[in-house]
Amino acid sequence: MATNETSKGGGAESIRTVGVIGAGQMGNGIAHVIALAGYNVRLNDLSKERVDGALAIIERNLGRQVGRGIITEENANSTLGRIGFAESFEDFGDSDLVIEAATEDEQIKRAIFVDLCPHLKPEALVATNTSSISITRLASVTDRPEQFIGMHFMNPVPLMQLVELIRGIATEDGAFACCRQFVESLGKIIAVAEDFPAFIVNRILLPMINEAVYTLYEGVGTVESIDKAMRLGANHPMGPLELADFIGLDVCLSVMQVLYDGLADSKYRPCPLLVKYVEAGWIGRKSDRGFYDYRGEAPVPTR
Ligand SMILES: NC(=O)c1ccc[n+]([C@@H]2O[C@H](COP(=O)([O-])OP(=O)(O)OC[C@H]3O[C@@H](n4cnc5c(N)ncnc54)[C@H](O)[C@@H]3O)[C@@H](O)[C@H]2O)c1
């Protein structure tokens, strides 16, 4: 994969160093799989503590892969050695590709791209891991919409095979082909989606989760019965409310709002109970409480 040349619109061999913005649950997984594939990674967040926290998670997850015989101890150590801390966007000057995986908020993402672009070399590609926001709109605030793409990894990144690739209206074929090769070099499988709100996976998945929250809100079932019904009745590996906690209720709400605003159809109206949980700060596993309380030995339903 990695060679010395860097050329606009080249194959994935033009990518050696990748910047990742946001070291949350997606950013740490993205940094993990990219470094494991042999690329150098620069990881940025609002503070060094957050990046240190992400590195500790990556180390633990690499350790699990060693334990399962998927990678060797040596692989794990060299992977960690390839991930460095980017204190500011200035540290992305040598990046061939930067992937933004910060909070799902359009204003935050726009501000990031405006600050980021002046520090990049002209040929660098820029990708966003947004779950739902328009790629074309985000690209429009950059100085390089033709080198901008949606690269939507699934959670947890080291385990999930799929990556959705979404081109904005201006994305050039060369940039798209380079990103496609890059994602394939990570051992992932691509589904190409058009740039409409929430793309494919979340356009289908999030309304189902939102409907599960309405089912709870209207008293049709309890947290436990709804999750059990969908696990055993639809053969889903996780119930929709467990899955919502896993994704993050803040992310779920943002995606529903993007669908509701972008498609102007009342069927996407976010459930008021989902709004209430987010307002309470009960946003799922990452805050230790959502539809389940994770503070004890085993998760306990909160309703
Ligand atoms: N959670 C999921 O299941 C999932 C799946 C696919 C895609 N996504 C998308 O990935 C992105 C990140 O989601 P997440 O679940 O990792 O969220 P998260 O809350 O775990 O992490 C977001 C991180 O971004 C950081 N951040 C915020 N503003 C920043 C800035 N200006 N500069 C640098 N870092 C900043 C935060 O400090 C935080 O560490 C979102 O766009 C989300 O929609 C999430």
The ligand as an ORCA input file, in Angstrom:
! r2SCAN-3c Opt
* xyz 0 1
  N     -21.708      5.926     16.959
  C     -21.908      5.250     15.865
  O     -22.421      4.115     15.889
  C     -21.498      5.833     14.533
  C     -21.423      4.994     13.415
  C     -20.991      5.523     12.198
  C     -20.653      6.868     12.113
  N     -20.744      7.672     13.230
  C     -20.369      9.079     13.078
  O     -19.019      9.240     13.527
  C     -18.857     10.550     14.074
  C     -18.339     10.423     15.488
  O     -19.281      9.700     16.258
  P     -18.854      8.965     17.612
  O     -19.918      7.978     17.899
  O     -17.427      8.534     17.537
  O     -18.996     10.193     18.637
  P     -18.219     10.407     20.027
  O     -19.040     11.359     20.796
  O     -17.829      9.093     20.635
  O     -16.849     11.120     19.566
  C     -16.784     12.382     18.988
  C     -15.431     12.981     19.328
  O     -15.251     14.193     18.571
  C     -14.555     15.077     19.383
  N     -14.685     16.443     18.881
  C     -15.756     17.292     18.966
  N     -15.458     18.476     18.396
  C     -14.173     18.376     17.937
  C     -13.303     19.284     17.281
  N     -13.686     20.515     16.979
  N     -12.060     18.860     16.965
  C     -11.648     17.610     17.281
  N     -12.436     16.695     17.913
  C     -13.677     17.092     18.245
  C     -15.173     14.889     20.776
  O     -14.329     15.390     21.789
  C     -15.309     13.363     20.819
  O     -14.159     12.722     21.380
  C     -20.208     11.251     13.944
  O     -20.238     11.985     12.758
  C     -21.167     10.071     13.887
  O     -22.370     10.378     13.246
  C     -21.135      7.183     14.425
*
